[in-house]
Amino acid sequence: MTGPSDRVAALDRVLELALLVNADMTRGLVARGLTESRTRLLWELLQRGPSTQRELADALHVSPRNVTGLVDALVATGFVSREPHPSDRRATLVRFTEHGADVAQSLERDQHEFARTLFAGLPMAQLDGFVQGLDAVLDRLRALMAPDAREVDHV
């Protein structure tokens, strides 16, 4: 049976992984003139296509005011534009500029390449086990972070 020290060692590895992945991501984003928050918005736009700021705020689970600031910054740096909504004169659509689309597609390509690099040579059974283990940990963490989470044993 797994003891408390084994669990702490596992958590130490998860935290180290999070720090290393975050450091690598931050370095790549800074080189492109982006922040993590702005990149999350670009990623959402890549998945959804042109969207209203309300849709983006809902998707990112942030306030409309927060999205306005992000979009303002992305417009100022040439990643996105605001255009009139074709059927709702009160709304605007956020869409990629050519530069923004190129950068978003580059981010997606980089993600695929990083996955190939990170997991190269790992036997499929080991990768499957790793993903299953991470899924279980992520499910547990999401449940712990849910606003209505009940008291949970943290041992």
C-alpha positions as CSV (number, residue, x, y, z in Angstrom):
1,M,0.0,0.0,0.0
2,T,1.2,3.5,-0.7
3,G,2.2,5.5,2.3
4,P,2.1,9.2,3.0
5,S,5.7,9.8,2.0
6,D,5.0,8.1,-1.4
7,R,2.1,10.5,-1.9
8,V,4.3,13.5,-1.0
9,A,7.0,12.3,-3.5
10,A,4.3,12.0,-6.2
11,L,3.1,15.5,-5.5
12,D,6.7,16.8,-5.6
13,R,7.0,15.4,-9.1
14,V,3.7,16.9,-10.2
15,L,4.7,20.3,-8.9
16,E,8.1,20.0,-10.6
17,L,6.4,19.1,-13.8
18,A,4.0,22.0,-13.5
19,L,6.9,24.4,-12.9
20,L,9.0,23.1,-15.8
21,V,6.1,23.1,-18.3
22,N,5.1,26.6,-17.1
23,A,8.7,27.9,-17.5
24,D,8.9,26.5,-21.0
25,M,5.5,27.9,-21.9
26,T,6.2,31.3,-20.5
27,R,9.6,31.6,-22.3
28,G,7.8,30.7,-25.6
29,L,5.0,33.2,-25.0
30,V,7.3,36.1,-24.1
31,A,9.2,35.5,-27.3
32,R,6.0,36.1,-29.2
33,G,4.9,39.1,-27.1
34,L,2.2,37.3,-25.3
35,T,1.1,36.6,-21.7
36,E,-0.6,33.5,-20.5
37,S,-4.0,35.2,-20.2
38,R,-3.8,36.7,-23.7
39,T,-2.8,33.3,-25.1
40,R,-5.8,31.6,-23.4
41,L,-8.0,34.0,-25.3
42,L,-6.2,33.4,-28.6
43,W,-6.4,29.6,-28.0
44,E,-10.2,29.9,-27.4
45,L,-10.6,32.0,-30.5
46,L,-8.6,29.4,-32.4
47,Q,-11.1,26.7,-31.2
48,R,-14.3,28.8,-31.7
49,G,-13.6,31.1,-34.6
50,P,-14.8,34.7,-34.5
51,S,-16.6,35.3,-31.2
52,T,-18.2,38.0,-29.2
53,Q,-16.5,39.2,-26.1
54,R,-19.3,37.8,-24.0
55,E,-18.8,34.4,-25.5
56,L,-15.1,34.6,-24.8
57,A,-15.7,35.8,-21.2
58,D,-18.0,32.8,-20.6
59,A,-15.6,30.4,-22.2
60,L,-12.6,31.7,-20.1
61,H,-14.7,32.0,-16.9
62,V,-13.8,35.6,-16.5
63,S,-15.7,38.9,-16.3
64,P,-16.6,40.8,-19.5
65,R,-14.4,43.6,-18.2
66,N,-11.4,41.3,-18.0
67,V,-12.0,40.2,-21.6
68,T,-12.3,43.8,-22.7
69,G,-8.8,44.4,-21.3
70,L,-7.4,41.3,-22.9
71,V,-8.9,42.2,-26.3
72,D,-7.8,45.8,-26.1
73,A,-4.2,44.6,-25.5
74,L,-4.4,42.0,-28.4
75,V,-5.9,44.7,-30.7
76,A,-3.1,47.1,-29.8
77,T,-0.4,44.5,-30.5
78,G,-2.0,43.4,-33.8
79,F,-3.2,39.9,-32.9
80,V,-7.0,40.4,-33.2
81,S,-9.5,43.0,-34.5
82,R,-13.0,43.9,-33.5
83,E,-15.6,43.9,-36.3
84,P,-19.3,44.6,-36.4
85,H,-21.4,41.5,-35.7
86,P,-23.4,40.6,-38.9
87,S,-26.7,40.1,-37.1
88,D,-26.5,42.0,-33.8
89,R,-25.7,45.6,-34.2
90,R,-25.0,45.9,-30.4
91,A,-22.2,43.3,-30.5
92,T,-18.8,43.1,-32.1
93,L,-16.9,40.0,-33.1
94,V,-13.3,39.4,-32.1
95,R,-11.4,37.8,-34.9
96,F,-7.8,37.1,-35.7
97,T,-5.7,39.4,-37.8
98,E,-3.4,37.7,-40.3
99,H,-0.6,38.0,-37.7
100,G,-2.7,36.6,-34.9
101,A,-3.9,33.7,-37.0
102,D,-0.2,32.9,-37.9
103,V,0.8,33.1,-34.3
104,A,-2.1,30.9,-33.1
105,Q,-1.4,28.3,-35.7
106,S,2.3,28.4,-34.7
107,L,1.3,27.8,-31.0
108,E,-0.8,24.8,-32.1
109,R,2.1,23.4,-34.1
110,D,4.5,24.0,-31.2
111,Q,2.2,22.1,-28.9
112,H,2.1,19.1,-31.2
113,E,5.9,19.2,-31.5
114,F,6.4,19.5,-27.8
115,A,4.1,16.5,-27.2
116,R,6.1,14.5,-29.7
117,T,9.4,15.5,-28.1
118,L,8.2,14.9,-24.6
119,F,6.7,11.5,-25.1
120,A,9.0,10.2,-27.8
121,G,10.1,6.6,-27.2
122,L,7.6,6.1,-24.4
123,P,5.9,2.7,-24.9
124,M,2.2,3.2,-25.6
125,A,1.2,1.1,-22.5
126,Q,3.3,3.4,-20.3
127,L,1.8,6.6,-22.0
128,D,-1.7,5.2,-21.5
129,G,-1.0,4.5,-17.8
130,F,0.5,8.0,-17.4
131,V,-2.6,9.6,-19.0
132,Q,-5.0,7.5,-16.9
133,G,-3.1,8.4,-13.7
134,L,-3.1,12.1,-14.6
135,D,-6.8,11.9,-15.5
136,A,-7.5,10.5,-12.0
137,V,-5.5,13.2,-10.3
138,L,-7.0,16.0,-12.4
139,D,-10.5,14.7,-11.7
140,R,-9.7,14.7,-8.0
141,L,-8.2,18.2,-8.1
142,R,-11.2,19.6,-10.1
143,A,-13.5,18.1,-7.4
144,L,-11.5,19.7,-4.6
145,M,-11.5,23.1,-6.4
146,A,-15.2,23.0,-7.2
147,P,-17.1,25.8,-5.4
148,D,-19.4,23.3,-3.7
149,A,-16.7,20.8,-2.8
150,R,-17.4,19.0,0.4
151,E,-14.8,18.3,3.1
152,V,-12.3,15.9,1.6
153,D,-9.7,13.7,3.2
154,H,-6.3,15.4,2.2
155,V,-4.1,12.6,3.7
